[in-house]
Amino acid sequence: MKPHYDAIIVGGGHNGLTCGAYLSRAGVKVLVVERRDVIGGAAVTGEIAPGYRSSMASYYQGLLQPKVILDLELQKYGFEVLPAHPTVFALEGGRTFTMWDDPEKFAAEIGRLSNSDGQAYARYRAHMQKIAPFMKQT
Ligand SMILES: Cc1cc2nc3c(=O)[nH]c(=O)nc-3n(C[C@H](O)[C@H](O)[C@H](O)COP(=O)(O)OP(=O)(O)OC[C@H]3O[C@@H](n4cnc5c(N)ncnc54)[C@H](O)[C@@H]3O)c2cc1C
């Protein structure tokens, strides 16, 4: 006999998994299918160089609702938020780009790639701080 499902979710990224978990808890018989041999989508951790494990794409946890973390008891399964700063990006040619918490250090880092962008950073930051409360609400 073929298995029967009430819902089939294509893609085992964190949205598919979250959706599947809520549906399953609501008593819905649900199947999540994932084409890769690992689940998590863009939030997956992988070995970027021998011995070094890191997020393969999405690295900054800001929008995951605390309600979901609590509802799904993620901490019980090892969920932990770690500070991301400073974040270092590998660029071509063996160069790196570091996102510092300290605004002056960060402006200097941007300035290494583009002098004008480095100088504009303080203005950009002030602008973002002004609109951040509005953005948070929306
Ligand atoms: C480079 C990069 C950096 C990012 N950084 C951040 C960040 O720092 N913070 C943040 O909040 N967001 C970030 N994002 C966005 C975030 O990654 C996405 O919003 C999030 O991954 C979406 O989750 P999802 O489950 O909807 O999709 P995905 O994570 O994309 O997962 C989709 C899954 O579906 C599978 N799939 C696709 N097609 C099929 C198929 N036909 N059959 C079976 N399986 C299939 C894929 O293999 C994958 O596992 C970033 C995205 C990228 C690309």
The ligand as a Tripos MOL2 file, in Angstrom:
@<TRIPOS>MOLECULE
LIG
   53    58     1     0     0
SMALL
NO_CHARGES

@<TRIPOS>ATOM
      1 C1         24.5200   33.8640    0.6200 C.3       1 LIG1
      2 C2         23.3020   34.0160    1.4990 C.ar      1 LIG1
      3 C3         23.4390   34.5890    2.7590 C.ar      1 LIG1
      4 C4         22.3300   34.7260    3.5790 C.ar      1 LIG1
      5 N1         22.5080   35.2480    4.8180 N.ar      1 LIG1
      6 C5         21.4760   35.3250    5.6590 C.ar      1 LIG1
      7 C6         21.6730   35.7210    6.9990 C.ar      1 LIG1
      8 O1         22.7990   35.9800    7.4080 O.2       1 LIG1
      9 N2         20.5770   35.7730    7.8370 N.ar      1 LIG1
     10 C7         19.3160   35.4450    7.3920 C.ar      1 LIG1
     11 O2         18.3660   35.5240    8.1870 O.2       1 LIG1
     12 N3         19.0990   35.0670    6.1160 N.ar      1 LIG1
     13 C8         20.1480   34.9860    5.2510 C.ar      1 LIG1
     14 N4         19.9450   34.5470    3.9780 N.ar      1 LIG1
     15 C9         18.5880   34.1920    3.5760 C.3       1 LIG1
     16 C10        18.2250   32.8310    4.1510 C.3       1 LIG1
     17 O3         19.2710   31.9230    3.8650 O.3       1 LIG1
     18 C11        16.9240   32.3590    3.5240 C.3       1 LIG1
     19 O4         15.9210   33.3050    3.8000 O.3       1 LIG1
     20 C12        16.5180   31.0110    4.1120 C.3       1 LIG1
     21 O5         17.5350   30.0500    3.8890 O.3       1 LIG1
     22 C13        15.2280   30.5650    3.4760 C.3       1 LIG1
     23 O6         14.9190   29.3230    4.0350 O.3       1 LIG1
     24 P1         14.0620   28.2990    3.2240 P.3       1 LIG1
     25 O7         13.8940   27.1140    4.1090 O.co2     1 LIG1
     26 O8         12.8380   28.9640    2.7100 O.co2     1 LIG1
     27 O9         14.9150   27.9810    1.9160 O.3       1 LIG1
     28 P2         16.3590   27.3340    1.7560 P.3       1 LIG1
     29 O10        17.2040   27.5270    2.9630 O.co2     1 LIG1
     30 O11        16.8580   27.8530    0.4440 O.co2     1 LIG1
     31 O12        16.0490   25.7890    1.6280 O.3       1 LIG1
     32 C14        15.3970   25.2630    0.4940 C.3       1 LIG1
     33 C15        15.6490   23.7750    0.4980 C.3       1 LIG1
     34 O13        14.8620   23.1810   -0.5210 O.3       1 LIG1
     35 C16        15.6300   22.2000   -1.1860 C.3       1 LIG1
     36 N5         15.0290   22.0260   -2.5080 N.ar      1 LIG1
     37 C17        14.9250   22.9400   -3.4940 C.ar      1 LIG1
     38 N6         14.2780   22.4120   -4.5330 N.ar      1 LIG1
     39 C18        13.9550   21.1440   -4.1970 C.ar      1 LIG1
     40 C19        13.2740   20.0870   -4.8730 C.ar      1 LIG1
     41 N7         12.7720   20.2520   -6.0950 N.pl3     1 LIG1
     42 N8         13.1140   18.9030   -4.2300 N.ar      1 LIG1
     43 C20        13.6050   18.7340   -2.9770 C.ar      1 LIG1
     44 N9         14.2630   19.6970   -2.2890 N.ar      1 LIG1
     45 C21        14.4360   20.8930   -2.8980 C.ar      1 LIG1
     46 C22        17.0180   22.7920   -1.1980 C.3       1 LIG1
     47 O14        18.0140   21.7950   -1.3820 O.3       1 LIG1
     48 C23        17.0940   23.4160    0.1980 C.3       1 LIG1
     49 O15        17.5610   22.5090    1.1860 O.3       1 LIG1
     50 C24        21.0400   34.3550    3.1350 C.ar      1 LIG1
     51 C25        20.9060   33.7750    1.8680 C.ar      1 LIG1
     52 C26        22.0090   33.5930    1.0590 C.ar      1 LIG1
     53 C27        21.8280   32.9400   -0.2910 C.3       1 LIG1
@<TRIPOS>BOND
     1     1     2 1
     2     2     3 ar
     3     2    52 ar
     4     3     4 ar
     5     4     5 ar
     6     4    50 ar
     7     5     6 ar
     8     6     7 ar
     9     6    13 1
    10     7     8 2
    11     7     9 ar
    12     9    10 ar
    13    10    11 2
    14    10    12 ar
    15    12    13 ar
    16    13    14 ar
    17    14    15 1
    18    14    50 ar
    19    15    16 1
    20    16    17 1
    21    16    18 1
    22    18    19 1
    23    18    20 1
    24    20    21 1
    25    20    22 1
    26    22    23 1
    27    23    24 1
    28    24    25 2
    29    24    26 1
    30    24    27 1
    31    27    28 1
    32    28    29 2
    33    28    30 1
    34    28    31 1
    35    31    32 1
    36    32    33 1
    37    33    34 1
    38    33    48 1
    39    34    35 1
    40    35    36 1
    41    35    46 1
    42    36    37 ar
    43    36    45 ar
    44    37    38 ar
    45    38    39 ar
    46    39    40 ar
    47    39    45 ar
    48    40    41 1
    49    40    42 ar
    50    42    43 ar
    51    43    44 ar
    52    44    45 ar
    53    46    47 1
    54    46    48 1
    55    48    49 1
    56    50    51 ar
    57    51    52 ar
    58    52    53 1
@<TRIPOS>SUBSTRUCTURE
     1 LIG1         1 GROUP 0 **** ****
